[in-house]
Every structure is written in structure tokens, then in C-alpha cells.
Amino acid sequence: MCSLRDCSVCECPAHEFPESFKRPNSQLSSDNLICQEGKPQATVDRTLDSKAFMGWMEIDNPWTYDDETDNSEMTYVNLQLNPERYTGYIGPSSRRIWDSIYKEHCLKDVPGDSSPERRVFYKLISGLHSSITVHIAAEYLLDEGKDLWGPNPVLLYERVLKYPERVRNLYFTFLFVLRAVTKAADYLSQAEYSTGNPLEDQHTQSLMIQLVNNRQLHAACPIPFDEAKLWKGQNVHDLKRQIQLQFRNISALMDCVGCEKCRLWGKLQILGVGTALKILFSVDSDNSVGQPLQLQRNEVIALINLLNRLSESVQTVHALLPIAEKVVKGT
Ligand code: FAD
């Protein structure tokens, strides 16, 4: 369905991905799960020594359609070799997917329904849509014959900048995901990053610690999104279940995206949004009682890549806005 060879994804050959990825994921040893018998004072106080990260696990995410666990049909791709950019995926096929997402699942037009949770849900999807369009405009095929790629400010203006709400929703989605990453800071800084190369593992871990402890960021934006304000009204349990089901449907719908590279980035980013939703809405706020935060390796990959995509989109909007306005106004 795509008109460009650039739409196809290059998969990593088997020798390129780390040995550890080929092994089944490690599970908690059964010793960790044995109940403590005897008096209450005999139980271990886990607040002193417990870690947020307890090994990668296969934990169901109520927000996503999870068929992503390791299986023989999975392949590995190097995302840096498969940039998110213009692919030529246009027309009724891509339109049908977006229409289906908005009409069937976002329930944008439910009469009388203006719950803040539904508005958040809509803004997240619209913000992601803006971000995808921004990446298309930032790396557009300007001349197919010469294989010339570059920014297309007019397209950016016509599809995103002209609509302030789409720009606002892009910022909203960025801040939402940023909040999820900072909320999961302990977990993310303790997680094992296994690249197959010990130096790269260390580098990845220290980059992650830098990201989640970025003082400048915390000072500039202490609470990017306040999740505590949501799920307060009546029937919130039903509402949450409904919205979860809708989001799972969107996640499943990604399999229908007819362009391979768009499907790769679409699935990855929807999984990233699902992970942010899980961190903000499906785990106890202090992560210490009830259901502690547990993420799958793919969820962390998706979350961090999504944050990267969104922050680059925000940067592109800043960089191209003056140029786009000049071009469109003919000055
Ligand atoms: P579309 O972007 O298809 O939008 C359809 C309609 O949705 C618009 O007419 C408008 O009414 C509404 N709309 C648009 N933006 C917003 C917004 N931010 N908020 C709310 N409503 C909005 N193409 C690529 O070239 N590269 C990719 O990597 C890529 N990835 C994709 C991933 C997914 C999951 C999908 C579904 C499509 C992807 N596409 C990609 C296709 C791309 O998103 C567009 O569909 C395509 O470029 C055609 O654009 P369009 O102008 O018809 O409007």
C-alpha cells in the first residue's frame, strides 16, 4: 500500500542483537515469593532494602493489547536505521485508521460527555497524531529522483501549526509522558539495561539517571501533569474500564496500519502511551503499597522512545514555526 521503498523496515540480522535478548526473560526466584510465617515482627521490612526494579517481567498492561511478549515470530529492528519520517503512506488507507481511532474509540462526540478523563484521552491521541505529522514534515522527501530529504514547513503549517489545538495537544502529550517518566524515576534508574556491551550498558544507565534526575527540567516544570486530579467523579471504575478497552482497541488497530515503517512507529508509540497510562493511572501513587510498578522491557523502550519523539516534535515546531509563517504569508 505504500508508494515508497522507504516505507519498509530493515530488520537486524540475528548476530546484531545481544545474546541476552535471546534467552527467556528472567523471573523472580521462587525464594522471593515464599510467604513469611510466624509473628508480624519476623517479616522483613522491605522499605529498607526493596528495590523498585525486580527484573524484567511479563506483566499484563490493562491499557494495551499485549501480544508483544517474546515469541519466535518477533524480529529485532534498529530504530536508528528506521527513522520516523515521510513514507508515502497517504490516502484512504491511512485516513481510515485515523478516522477509526477518532470516531470509534476516542468518543470525541459523545453527547453530554465531557469527563476530564475522556478529554485527556482524546488530547493524548491528537497530540500523538500531531507529533507523527511533525516528523513527516521534518523529514520529507523533497525530490524523489534525487533522493533529497528535508523539512517541509508548508506541510507542517497546513496540517498542524494552523490548528492551535493540535499544537497544544502535542505539548499536552509531551508533558503527560514526561510526568510518567519522572514518576517512574526510581524504577527506570534501577532497571537493567542490557545491550550486549558492558560499556554501553553503563552509559545507558547513566543517561537514564541523568534524564530522570534532570534538575533543570524539574525546576522548570515541577509537575508537568497532575494525575491526582483525575478519576474522582462517580462511576469512575466503569469509566476507566471503558477507556481502557478503547485504548486496547486502538493498540490492536495498529496492526492494520498498511505501511510497515508507520506500523513500527505507530505500535511503538501507542505502547509508549499505554505505558505512561499504566504508570500514572494503574499503580499506587507512592509505588510502595498495593500494586508496585512493574514494567516490561518493551514498555520501557517504547516509553523512552516516545518521549524522544515528542520532545523532538516540540523542538521542530519551535524551529520551523517562523519559517513556516514566512513561507505561508509569502514574506
Ligand atoms: P491525516 O494526518 O491522515 O489526518 C486525518 C484527519 O484527522 C485530518 O483530515 C483531520 O481532520 C484530523 N487530524 C489531523 N491531525 C490531527 C490532530 N493532531 N488532532 C486531531 N485531529 C487531527 N505517514 C508517514 O509518511 N510516515 C509515518 O511514519 C506515518 N506513520 C503513521 C502512523 C499511524 C499510526 C497512522 C495511522 C498513519 C501514519 N502515517 C505516516 C500516515 C499519516 O499520519 C497521514 O495519514 C498521511 O500523511 C495523510 O495525511 P492527511 O493530510 O490525509 O491527514
Residues whose N, C-alpha, C, O or C-beta is under 5 A from the ligand:
A	BS01	FAD	E84 R85 Y86 T87 G88 Y89 I90 G91 S94 R95 I97 W98 S126 H129 S130 I132 I136 R159 R166 V257 C262 G266
